[in-house]
């Protein structure tokens, strides 16, 4: 690492000068994002520049006054995402490693993030030995989950249907006698809600949450409960709520500016007919 930048914080190089914190992130497309924060003043600056060392032409920059450091980091993230999507500026050498590509080995680890706001950490181990961890916001993770569901429907579901047809053909040629198993008594079993409309019914009948407190995604991939005292009541009865909506749905608490939401999300399982 460059001696002038002795620390690393959340992937940013950090150099301190008294009460001033200087951050830098050099991207593979030869753009460098720098961020400066003055502790105790609520002032900072974020820039994206064309030179690997951060001294070239300014591509974009943020405002200078922030209400707190969280707002400063929100601006830094926006500038970073914009800069990362720019094409390569074609310097002779790259200050950051190029993107990794390879086959994923084993399972993908998915854990909650640790930065203090809703995010997910996905860790991939590649067959060449590299380990890659991606930190994603809740919106990005939600979009990824939906994208994988669409892939499942369009790419893999047809293959599974073919496998099921092959199994049925094999059973047709099976000369072994059919063993009839005793049907278990399921009269006392209570299944959780299946569709979004079923979930609305459970929330109203068991928890007193009416449609006035509900928001739903167009595709019913998530149902959001807003308003008090309904949200606080669901949080207090979290275990009961989790059991009532399983296995098709699961609840999470989302902290929003000035309020809390209870978000009931699909588990990601797909059923025939969806």
C-alpha positions in Angstrom: 0.0 0.0 0.0 1.1 3.6 -0.6 2.8 4.9 2.6 0.7 8.1 2.5 -2.4 6.0 3.0 -1.6 3.7 5.9 -5.1 2.5 6.8 -8.0 0.7 5.1 -11.7 1.2 6.2 -14.5 -0.7 4.4 -12.4 -0.9 1.2 -11.3 2.8 1.3 -7.7 3.8 1.8 -7.5 6.2 4.8 -5.0 8.9 5.8 -5.6 11.1 8.9 -4.4 14.7 9.3 -5.5 16.0 12.7 -9.3 16.2 12.7 -9.4 15.6 9.0 -10.0 12.1 7.5 -8.9 11.6 3.8 -10.4 8.6 2.0 -9.4 7.2 -1.4 -10.7 4.4 -3.6 -9.0 3.7 -6.9 -11.1 1.8 -9.5 -10.3 -0.6 -12.2 -11.5 1.9 -14.9 -8.7 4.3 -13.9 -11.1 6.6 -12.0 -10.1 7.6 -8.4 -12.8 8.6 -5.9 -11.5 10.8 -3.0 -13.5 11.8 0.1 -12.5 14.2 2.9 -14.4 14.5 6.2 -13.8 17.2 8.9 -14.7 15.7 12.3 -16.9 18.0 14.4 -17.8 20.4 11.6 -20.3 18.5 9.5 -18.3 19.4 6.4 -16.8 17.1 3.7 -16.2 16.7 0.0 -16.4 13.8 -2.4 -14.8 13.9 -5.8 -14.3 11.5 -8.7 -11.2 12.3 -10.8 -9.6 10.9 -13.9 -6.0 10.3 -12.6 -5.1 7.1 -10.7 -3.6 9.3 -7.9 -6.7 11.5 -7.7 -5.2 14.7 -9.1 -6.7 14.8 -12.6 -9.8 16.4 -14.1 -12.9 16.3 -11.8 -15.7 14.1 -13.3 -18.2 14.8 -10.5 -18.3 16.0 -6.9 -20.7 16.2 -4.0 -21.9 19.1 -1.9 -19.8 20.2 1.1 -22.2 20.5 4.0 -23.8 17.4 5.6 -26.1 16.9 8.5 -23.9 14.0 9.8 -21.4 11.5 8.8 -24.0 9.0 7.6 -25.2 11.6 5.0 -21.6 12.1 4.0 -21.1 8.4 3.4 -24.4 8.3 1.4 -23.0 10.9 -0.9 -19.7 9.0 -1.2 -21.5 5.8 -2.1 -23.5 7.7 -4.8 -20.3 9.2 -6.3 -18.6 5.8 -6.1 -21.4 3.9 -7.9 -21.5 6.6 -10.7 -17.7 6.4 -11.1 -17.6 2.6 -11.1 -20.1 2.5 -14.0 -17.9 4.7 -16.3 -16.0 3.2 -19.1 -12.2 2.7 -18.8 -10.3 6.0 -19.3 -7.5 3.9 -20.8 -4.4 4.7 -18.7 -1.5 2.4 -19.3 -1.7 0.7 -15.9 -4.6 0.1 -13.6 -4.3 1.1 -10.0 -6.8 -1.5 -9.0 -7.1 -5.2 -9.9 -9.4 -6.1 -12.8 -12.7 -7.8 -12.2 -12.5 -11.5 -11.1 -14.3 -14.1 -13.1 -14.5 -17.8 -12.4 -16.6 -20.8 -11.4 -18.1 -20.7 -7.9 -17.1 -23.6 -5.7 -19.5 -24.9 -3.1 -22.2 -22.8 -1.6 -22.5 -19.0 -1.5 -22.4 -17.6 2.0 -25.1 -14.9 2.7 -24.9 -12.9 5.9 -26.2 -9.6 7.2 -23.9 -6.7 6.8 -22.1 -5.0 9.7 -21.9 -1.3 8.5 -24.9 -0.2 10.6 -27.5 0.1 7.9 -29.5 -2.6 6.1 -27.2 -4.6 3.7 -26.2 -8.1 2.8 -22.8 -9.7 2.4 -22.4 -12.4 -0.2 -19.2 -14.4 -0.2 -18.2 -16.5 -3.2 -15.3 -19.0 -3.2 -14.0 -19.6 -6.8 -12.3 -22.8 -8.0 -9.0 -20.9 -8.5 -8.9 -20.2 -4.7 -10.0 -16.6 -4.7 -12.6 -15.5 -2.2 -14.8 -12.6 -3.2 -17.2 -10.8 -0.8 -19.9 -8.4 -2.1 -21.6 -5.9 0.2 -25.0 -5.0 -1.2 -27.8 -2.6 0.0 -31.2 -4.0 0.8 -32.6 -2.8 -2.5 -29.7 -4.4 -4.5 -30.2 -7.7 -2.6 -33.9 -7.6 -3.2 -33.4 -7.0 -7.0 -30.8 -9.8 -7.1 -33.3 -12.2 -5.4 -36.0 -11.3 -8.0 -33.5 -11.7 -10.8 -32.5 -15.2 -9.6 -36.2 -16.1 -9.3 -36.7 -15.1 -12.9 -33.7 -17.2 -13.9 -35.0 -20.1 -12.0 -38.3 -19.8 -13.9 -36.8 -19.4 -17.4 -33.6 -21.4 -17.2 -33.8 -24.2 -14.7 -37.5 -24.9 -14.3 -37.7 -26.5 -17.8 -34.9 -28.8 -16.9 -36.6 -29.9 -13.7 -39.8 -30.6 -15.6 -37.9 -32.8 -18.0 -36.4 -34.7 -15.1 -39.8 -35.2 -13.6 -41.1 -36.5 -16.9 -38.2 -39.0 -17.1 -39.0 -40.2 -13.6 -42.6 -40.7 -14.5 -41.5 -42.7 -17.6 -39.3 -44.9 -15.4 -42.2 -45.6 -13.1 -44.4 -46.7 -16.0 -41.9 -49.4 -16.7 -41.4 -50.5 -13.1 -42.7 -54.0 -12.6 -42.4 -54.0 -8.9 -45.6 -54.0 -6.9 -46.8 -50.7 -5.7 -46.6 -50.3 -1.9 -49.5 -48.3 -0.5 -48.3 -46.3 2.5 -50.7 -45.3 5.3 -51.9 -41.7 4.8 -50.9 -39.6 7.9 -53.5 -37.7 9.8 -53.0 -34.0 9.0 -56.3 -32.7 10.3 -54.5 -30.7 13.1 -51.8 -29.3 10.8 -52.1 -25.6 10.1 -50.3 -24.4 7.0 -49.1 -20.8 6.6 -50.5 -18.4 4.1 -49.6 -19.1 0.4 -50.5 -16.1 -1.6 -50.2 -12.4 -0.8 -54.0 -12.2 -0.3 -53.8 -15.1 2.2 -51.2 -13.2 4.1 -53.4 -10.1 4.3 -56.2 -12.3 5.8 -53.8 -13.8 8.4 -52.6 -10.3 9.4 -56.1 -9.0 9.9 -57.7 -12.1 11.6 -54.7 -12.9 14.0 -53.0 -9.6 14.5 -55.6 -6.9 13.8 -53.6 -5.3 11.0 -56.0 -3.9 8.4 -55.4 -2.9 4.8 -55.0 0.8 5.9 -51.5 -0.2 7.3 -50.4 -2.3 4.3 -48.2 -1.6 1.3 -47.5 -4.3 -1.3 -45.1 -4.7 -4.2 -46.9 -5.1 -7.5 -45.7 -8.7 -7.9 -46.5 -9.5 -4.2 -42.9 -10.4 -3.5 -43.1 -8.4 -0.3 -45.8 -6.9 2.0 -45.0 -3.9 4.2 -46.8 -3.0 7.4 -46.5 0.7 8.4 -48.0 2.8 11.1 -48.4 2.6 14.9 -49.3 0.8 17.1 -49.6 -2.0 14.5 -45.8 -2.1 13.8 -44.8 -2.2 17.5 -47.4 -4.9 18.2 -46.0 -7.1 15.4 -42.4 -6.6 16.7 -43.5 -7.6 20.2 -45.2 -10.7 18.8 -42.3 -11.5 16.5 -42.0 -15.2 17.3 -45.8 -15.7 16.9 -45.8 -13.7 13.6 -42.9 -15.7 12.2 -44.6 -19.0 13.0 -47.9 -17.8 11.6 -46.6 -16.8 8.2 -44.0 -19.6 7.7 -42.9 -21.3 5.5 -43.8 -19.1 2.5 -43.1 -15.7 4.2 -40.7 -14.4 6.8 -40.7 -11.0 8.6 -37.9 -8.5 9.0 -37.8 -5.1 10.7 -36.7 -2.1 8.5 -35.7 1.1 10.2 -36.7 4.1 8.0 -36.2 7.8 8.7 -38.6 8.6 11.5 -40.4 5.3 11.5 -40.1 1.5 11.5 -41.6 -1.0 9.0 -42.3 -4.7 9.3 -41.5 -6.2 5.9 -42.9 -9.7 5.1 -40.8 -11.2 2.3 -41.2 -14.3 0.2 -38.8 -17.1 1.1 -37.7 -17.4 -2.5 -39.3 -20.9 -3.1 -41.3 -21.2 -6.3 -44.4 -23.3 -6.7 -46.1 -24.7 -9.7 -48.6 -22.3 -11.1 -46.9 -19.1 -10.0 
